[in-house]
Amino acid sequence: MDKKLIRIILSSLIFLVGVILQIKIWWVNLIIFLAAYFIVSFKIIIKAFKNIMRCKFFDENLLMLIASIGAFCINEYAEGVLVILLYSIGEYLQSKALKKSRNAISMLMKMKPSYANLKIGNEIKITEPSKVEIGNVLIIKKGEKIPIDCIVTKGESFLDISSLTGESMPKNVKIGDEILSGSINLGEMIEVKTIRKFEDSAISKILSLIENSNQKKSNTEKFITKFAKYYTPIVFMLAVVVAFIPPLILGFSNTFSTWLYRALVFLVVSCPCALVISIPLSFFGGIGTASKYGILIKGSEYIEKLAKVNKIIFDKTGTLTKGMFKIKKVVSLSDVTEEEILRISSILESFSDHPISKAFDKTIIFDKSQVVNYKENIGYGISAEIRNVRYYLGSNKFMEKNKIKSYDIKEKLGTVLYLSKQKRIIGYIIIGDELKDNIKIALKNIYEQNINELVMITGDNFEIAHSIANEIGISKIYANQLPEDKLKNLEKEMKDKKSVVAYVGDGVNDVPVLVRSDIGISMGNIGSDSAIEFSDVVIANDDILSIATGIKIARKTIKIAKQNIIFSLCVKIIAIILSTMGILNMWLAIFADVGVTFLAILNSLRLIKRMNNTQ
């Protein structure tokens, strides 16, 4: 049993003995109540003393100690014990509530793999995931966690990805499928090849975000912290005024004990516990609940911003579309074969991290020493020298920028990459992408969250952008956008002071707009490291449905935090007035303080319970 709970129970029993027996010998009565008092209060006394040593003179611990010791001084022994006893019970309940709130996040922390089965020849060596290199072969047995992002090379199985993405249905994986660390193998043994290092894997990124999520405090939390800093000493000074000013006016002899008692009651009802505990708990619960859905919010500051969003701007590729590009067509405009155009383009793209580069064969074998002066202009294209010949691969604008005459390609419903040898275009490649399966439902759900407008920004031409926007129901588009164009148009959309704009993207070229927007949301699975690092919210499962869920959780969190503030302050003000008038006694004051705190905590936990019930 918890030691704190044992002390509370023991103190309560001794307290009840003193109340029931009502011993007439004052010093015996005092010893009984002092015993009950010190059993439960010595930790609070130590905490208050340490805070005083740190020059933190006024906190709820000191307020409770002054009130309880004051009650002993005016011979109200039972009330003195009750103040500290019920305060301890309140603290115990708070710690339990915090523990319950942390479970949402601690479950995710348990996803961290502790070992990897490294295959070396015909032998299996158990090693730390951090020691596994890219390209190593691992064995994943039934019931084991996937330690590192990898690709299945042998076997077929089902994975439990619920802790990672919030998706309850097991995912079927087979040879060639990419699987993320943190998933659990539910089926037969599979053999995999690692594609990232442990520190770059999905699970490491997620855990890092969660561990650092409490560093960004919301304005509400900052206000409560500042409020408590000034509120507590003011309350103490007012209590001194209540204790001494009326007796000075009315005469000390008959009224001092009455007004001292009222001052002690005033101290008890003024304790800011409900606000100090329940508000951070509300935001902590919101972050934990969102995490269970694969929505990683980097701090309570961003919960506030997400709750206020009324306009969302989407990058197209990897956000509205799958971001898994495929080569639809290769065309030669010279004596160079289509196979050679594709080979040269694959060599150039093998150095790039842009989503489009994934359409090319990055396993192509070539002499890297023959590729020099490589340069990537994000949003434009790539240039490099291969065996002393300068090649350019990119958009029409990229060709124009390099003073290369481009062709007018009639096929518009795809991304066209031109390949130039020296200063002459020798062919082009058409890259295609497809919409995410649930995109229409996702946007409908977003609109239902009272979002005023959805906007799409893309580097594609107007024909592609217009076709996609019409299909999914987005009325406003910006096409042919370079990174600087995206930023300019984002700022244009943000000029309306009533607009709180979220930007959703996944690539390196989205970083400037993710940072500049009111709140940046990145897609965490296929998203670039930079996009994930500089965004405020990460959708770990890349499911755009999660955006509406995240907004709903954020708004519910803010609603609960506001309810706690209003309820706590209203009860406190009423109780303070009644205590000063002498209507509220110590017993009622204690129950009012602990009761308000407990109700505020229960209200904060409603979010976790309600969202869990919908899973």
N, C-alpha and C positions, 0 to 999 in steps of 0.2 A: 504494500500500500504506500502511496505517496506520503513522504514525511510531513509535508505541509498540511495534508489532510488529517494526519494523525494528530498534529498539534492543534488544529481547529477543533477536532472531536474532543480531545482531552480538555482543552480550555472550556469548551461548551459544557461538558459534564460538571467541571468544578464550578462554573458560573451558575448552573442550575441548582447545585447543592447550596450555594450561598443565597440564591433567591428564595428557594423553598424553605430552608431552615430559619432564615431571618434571625440569626443569633444576636442577642441583645448586647453581648460584650463587644464593644466597638473594635478593640484591637484584634480580636479573633475574626470578626467579620472582615476587617481590613486585610488580614493575612490571606483569607480565602480568596477574596477578589483580586488581591495583588498577584497571587499564584496564577489565577486564571488569566490575568492581564499579561504577565511576563512570558508565560508559555507561548502565547500567540503573537506577542508584539516585539520580541527581542530582535528578530530579523528586520522589522520595520525601523526599530531604533537604530540599528547598525547602518541601515541604508540612509536614513535621515542624517546621521552623524557624518557619514562619508560625503554626502552632498554638501554639508556645511563646510567640511574641510576643503571642498573644491569651490567654495564661495557660491554654491547654489543653495541659498538660504531658504527659498520658498518653493516647496513642491507639495503635492498632496500628502506625502508621508508625514511631513512636518505639521501640516494642518491637522491631520488626524491625531498626532501625538499631543499637540497643544490642547485640542478639544478634549481628549480623553484624560490627560493629566489635570486639566482645569476642573473637570467633573470630580475627580478625586479630591481636589483642593476644597471644593464646597460640599464634601461628604456625600456626593452622589456616586458611590462606588459602582453600583450595578450599571449605571448609565455609562460610566467611564470604561468599563470592560466591554459593554455592548458596542460602543463606538468602534473600538479597535477590532473586536471580534467580527462584526459584520463587514467592516472594511477588508479584513483578511479573507472572508468568504467571497466578497466581491472580486478581490484580486485573484483568488483561486479559480473562480468561474471565468475570469478574463483570460487566464493562462490556458485553460481548457479550450476556450473559444478560439484563441490564437493558434493553438495546436491543430484544431480541426480545420481552420482556414489554411494552414500551411500544408495540409495533406494534399491539396490540389497540386501544389508545386513539388512537394517531396516525392510524390509518385513519379513525376517526370525525372527527378534527380536519380531515382533508382534505375532508370533506363541505362545508366552509364555502364558499358560492358567492362568486366574486370579481367577478361583473358581472351586470347584468340588461339585457335587450333591451326598452327602454321604447318603446311605440308612441305617437307623437304625430301624430294625423291619419293621413297615409299614409306617414309617415317612421318609421324605427327608430333610436333613439338608445341607444348603449351607455353605461350609467351604473352607479354604485356602488349595491348593494342598499340601503344605509342612506339613500340619497336618494330612494327610491321611496315615494310616499304611498299611503294606503288608497284603493282605487278606481281606481288607475292600471291601464292595460292593458299586459300584457307578452306578448312572443312567446317561446315556448320551442321551440327547434329540436331536431332529433334529436341525442342525445348530450349535451345540455346539462343542467346541474343546475337544479332549481327553486329560485330565489333567495329567495322569500318565500311564505308560506302564501297560497293563492289558490283561486279557483273557475274551472273550465273554462268558457269562454264560446263557444269555437268549436273544432271538431275532436274527434278521438278518438285515444287512444294507449295505450301500455303504459308503466308506470313501474317502474324498479328501485328498490325500497324496502328492500333487504336491509341496507344500512349503517345505515338509520334505525331499523328495527324488528326486524331479524333474520329477516324473512320472505323466503325465497329465490324464491318464485314472483312473477313480474311482476304488477303490479296494473293492471287495465283501467280507464281513466277516460274519461268522456264529458261532454257538456255538463251543467253543474249539479253535478258532483262536486267536493268539496273535496279539494285536494291539499296535502301538506306540503312545506315547504322541505327541501332536502337530498336529495330523490328525484331520479332521473335519467330523462330522457325517452328511451325506447328506440325509440319509433315515429315517427310523422309529426309535423310541426310542429303545435303547438296554441296557441290564444290564450287568455289567462287574465286575470282581474281580481283584484287583490290585496285581501285581507280583513283583513290585519294589517300593522303596520309591521315592518321587518326585525328590530328588537330584541325584538319580541314573538312572532316566528315560532318554530316548533318547533325549527329547527336552532340558533337563537341560545340558546334555553333549554337545550337538550341540551349544547351546547359549554360554556356557562357552568357547568353542573353538573359536567361532566367536569373542567374546568380547576381547580375548587375542591375536587375529591373527596379530595385528599391532605391537606387541612387538618384533617380529623377523624381522629385516630389511635386505633387500638384499644387496649384495656388491655394486650394482649400486646405491642404495639409500644412503648407507654409503659414497660412493665416492662423490655423489652430495652434501651431507651435509658438508663433509670436504672441497670439492671444493669451495662451497659458503663461507665457513668460511675464507679461505685465499684469494679467488678471489675478494671479495668486498673491503677489505682494499687496495689490490694491485691496483685495479681500481681507488680508491680514490687518491692514491699517484701518479699514472700516470696522472690523471686529473690535479693535482697540478703542475706536471712537464710540461704538455702541456700549462697551464695558465701562468707560470712564466719563464721557461727557454728560449723559443724563444724571448720574449720581452727583456730579459737580453742581448741576443746576438744582436738582431736587434734594440734595443732602445725602452724604455717604452712608450715614448710620443705618438707615432703613432700606435703602434701595440698591446698594452696591452688589450684593449677592444675586439679586433678581436680574440686574442688567448684565452681570458677568455670565450668568447662566444663558441669557439670551444671546450674548456674544459668542459663547461656545456653540450653541445651536446654529448660529449664523455661520460659523466656520465649517461645521459639518455639511450643511446644505449647500454651501458655496463651493465645495470640492469639485474641480473640473474633470474628474475621472471619466465621465461619460463621453465628453468631447475628445479628450486626449487619447483614449483607447479606441473608441468606436470609429472615428473618422479614418485613421490609418488602416484599421481592420477592414473597413468597407473597400478601400482601394486595393489592399492586399488580396482580399477575396475576389475582386474583379480581375486582377492580374492572374491569379491562380485558376479561376474558372475559364478565362480566355485560353490559358495554356492547355487545358484539357481538350480544347477544340482545335489545337494546332495554331492558335493565334498568339503570337509572342509580342506582348506590349512592353516596351523597354522601360516603363516607369509610369507612376500614377499621373504625372504631368500630361502624358499622352492619352490617358483615359479621358481626361477633361476635354482635350482637343478633339478626340475622336467622337465624343458625345455631341459636340457642337457642329460637326461637319454637315453642310447642306449642298455642297457641290463636289463632284468627284471627276477628276481627269484621269483617263486611262491611257497608258501606252498600249499599243496594239499587240506587238509581238511578245509572246510568252506570258501575256496577261489576259487578253481577250482570246488569243489564239494559243495553240499548244506549244508554240515556240520550238517545235521539232521540225525543222525545215527539211524539205526533200528536193532533190534536183529533178525538175520536171522536164527540162529540155536543154540540150547542148547544141549550139549552132556554130558552124565554122563559116567565117566570112573571107577565108583565104585558103592557101594551099596547105595549111596546118590541119591535121585531122582532128576530129571531135575528141578522140581519145587523148591526144596530146594536149588539147585545150583543157580538158578535165584534169589531166595529170599536173599541168603547170599550176592551175587554179588550186588544186588540192595541196600542193607544196606551199603556196603562199598562205592559204587559210590554216595550215597546220600550226602556224605560229600565233594565231589569233584566238581570243577568248569570246569573241562576239557570237551571239546565238546562231547567226547564219552560218558560221564556220562549222557547226555541228553537222551540216548537211554533207560535208565533204569527208572523204576517207582520210582520217588523220593517222592511220597506220601505214600510210604509203612510205615505202623505203626509198630514201634518196641521200645523197651526200650533203650533209648540213654545212660542211665547210665551203660548198659551192654557192651558198646563199649568203649574200652580204648586203649591207646598207638597207636592211629591212626597216620599213617605216609604216605604221598604221595611223591613219587619220580617222579617228572615231566618227562614225556617221557618214564618212565619205568612201574610204576604200583602203587598199593596201598597195604598197610598191616595194620592190626589191630587185636586186641583181642576181640572176641565176646564170652561172657560167659566163659572167661578164656581159650578159644581155639584160637590159632594164625592162621589167614587166610592171604593168599597172592593172589592178583588178578592183573594180568598184562601180559606182553609180555614174550616171550621165554627168552629174555635177562634178564628180571627181575627175572625169576625163577633161571637162571644160577647164577646171582649175589647173590642170597640168598641160593646158593648151593642146589637147588632143581632140581632133574632130570626131564626134560621135555619130552613131546611126540613130534614125528614128524608128524604133521597134514598134510594130503594130500591136503585138501582144502586150496588153496592159495588166491583166489580172494575175500578176506575179511580180516578184522582185527581180529586176534585170541587173546582172553583173557583167560588165564589159571587161574583156581581157585585151590589153594593148601590149604589143611587142615593140619596144622603143617608143615611137610616137604614132604607131598605126594599129588600129583595132583589128584583131585577127579573129574575133569570135565573141560570143556571149553565152551566158548561162541563165536560165530562168529558174528561180527558186520559189517554191510554193509553201504556204503554211495553211493550217486548217483551224477552224474555230474549236474552242473547248466544248466538250459534250454538253455541259450544263449551263452554258453561258446565258441563254435566254431566261431561264429560271432564276439565275443569280441576279441578273439586272432587274428583273421584276421584283425580287425580294429587296433589293437595294432601294428601288423607287418607293416601296411600301414603308421604308424608314423615314419618309418625308424628306427625301433628298430632292432638291429643286431641279437640278440639272446634271446630266451626265455628258462628258465631253471625251472625244477620242483624239489623241495626237499620235501621228505615225510618220515614219520616214518614207512610207510607200507613196506612190503617185495617187492622184485624186480619184481615179477610176477604181482602184483597189479599195481605197479608204471608203469611198461612197458606197460601194457594193456591200462591204462588210457592215457599215453603220446602218444601212437600210435593213439588212437581214436581222440584226440584233436589237434594233429600236433605239439607236443613238442619233439624235437630231443634229448635233454640232460636231464638226470634225475640223482638224488641222492636218493637211497632208503635205508631203515633201518636206518634212521637218528635219533639220539638222539639230544637234544638241543646243546650239545657241538660239535657234528658232523656238525650240520647246520652252526654253527659259523665258524668252520674250513673251510668248503667248500665255504662259502660266501667269506671269506678272500682270498681263492684260486682264486675265480672268479674276485675278485677286484684287483689282482696283476697287471693286464694289466692297465697301466696308462691312456690309451685312453678310458677305460671303465668307464662309470658312471652308477652305479648299483642301481636299486630300488629293494627292497624286499617287497613282498606282503604277509601278514599273518593276523591271527586273534586270536591266542591263547596266553596263558601265556608263553608257551615254545618258542614263537616267539619273545619275548621281546629282548633278547640279539642280535638277528640278525637284528631286526628293528632298534635298536639303532646303531649298527655297520655299517649298510649299508649307502651308500651315501644319500639315501632318503628312509624312511620307510613308507609304505602304509598299513593301517589296515582297515579291514572291520568293519564298525561301528555298525551294527545292532546286529549280532551274536558274534561280537568280544568281547574279555575279556576287562575289565576295564584297565588292565595293558597295553595291546596291543594298545588301543586307546590313553592312556596317553603318551606312549613313541614313538608313531609314529609321522611322520611329516605331513602326509596327511591322512584324515579319509574319507572313502567312506561310507557315512551315510546310503545309500540305499542298501548296500551289492551287488550292481550290477557291475560286472566286466567290463561291457561296459563303465562304467564311467572312467576307467583308461585311455583309449584312448582319451576320451573327456577332461580329466584333462591335459594330455600332450599337446593336441591341444591348450587349453586355455593358458597354461603356455608359450608355444612357441610364440603364438600371442602376449601375454603381453610383452615378452622380445623384440620382433620385434618392437612393437610400442614404447617402452621405448628407444631403440637404435635410431629409426627414429627421435624422439624428441631431443635426445642429438645431433646427427649429424646436423640436420636442424637448431637448435637453435645456436649452436656454429659457423656454417658456416655463417649464417646471421649476428651474432654478430661481427665476425672477419671482414667481409666485411664492415659493418656499422662503426666499430671503425676506420678502415683505411680511409674511406671516410670522417668521421667527423674530423679527424686530418688534412686531406688535405683541409678542408673547403668546400668540395663539398656537404656535407649533412647538411641541416639547422635543426633548432630545430623542426619544424613542421614534417619534414620527419623522424627525429629521434624518435619522440613520436609515430608516426604511426608504425614505424619499431618495436619498443619495444612492444607496445600493440598488434600489429598484430601478431608477432611471438608467443607471449604468448597465444593469443586466438587460433591460428592455432594448437599449440601444445596441448592445452586442447581438442579441437575438435578431434584431432587425438587419444588422450587417450580415449575418449568416444566412438570411433568406435567399440572397442571390445565389450562393453556392448550392443550397438545397434545391431551389427552383430549377436552376440550369441543369443540375444532375438528374432531376426527374424527367427532363425532356430528352435525355440521351437514349 
